[in-house]
């Protein structure tokens, strides 16, 4: 029995179309399933708890990165529950890192193999599972603007990014890395990466790996304003890791807080939270994922 947790409104209501495709294919294969439809913010978490209480051990999540994060958070560290992910968002950034096809039926075929892979995730403040990318700074400001737009397309995200860059401000932060190093200063962006990209296909860290038991800390430092247009082009192309204004460190835990003592706005897989600090720790091989990597190499995967 597959328990389907779906967000029908994800990807400008793309989620409902994807759900219909998936259930039709399951019917053709005579597979048993039960559907839970998310209707409001964080409803996905409640629905997942309900499914688990009914004995679910095979869950199919349909939605965007936020939906996936909520399902995984609700499952917790149970080693008897596996999750299969079918992307139905706008960016589908986590799916890209996991090499899940955009086509719902191809993604479903990988799930139906019933082969589990143990993936890393990032624990955020010991409350939330980050599957893809979390952090603070520029990305949170962009999301605040993007979330107010009537549509949620990649072009809308880029428009919000350009707007925020035009009125850019920096964040005076204290960052502790692996309890060994503490740095302080003004930063544009601090991201902790389990996956490779965020913000609708922006390659924040192509070196990130979902199975290396490490997270990738990416820090964009304060730079002169006249350099910002060049930085933006480099950043959008994912060519920033070796630049002098960028710091990239592989690590296991990071704590971030504002030096002025005010709460942080934190981005976790596209969802925004308020907290006094961000405490992130990699959790190796704790996410039991139904194996959907049905291609032998990435050249056979087209994310367009």
Buried (B, 14 or more C-beta within 10 A) or exposed (E): EBBBBBBBBBBEEBBBEBBEBBBEBBEEEEEEBEBBBBEEEEBBBBBBBBBBEEEBBBBBBBBBBBBBBBBBBBBEEEEEBBBBBBBBBBBBBBBBBBBBBBBBEBBBBBBBEEBBBBBBBBBBBEEBBBBBBBBBBBBBBBBBBBEEEEEBBEEBBBBBBEEBBEEEEBBEBBBBBBEEEEEEBEBBBBBBBBBBBBBBBBBBBBEBBBEBEBBBBBBBBBBEEEEBEEBBEBBBEBEBBEBEBBBBBBBBBBBBBBEEEEEBBBBBBBBBBEBEBBBBBBBBEBBBBBBBBBEEEEEEBEBE
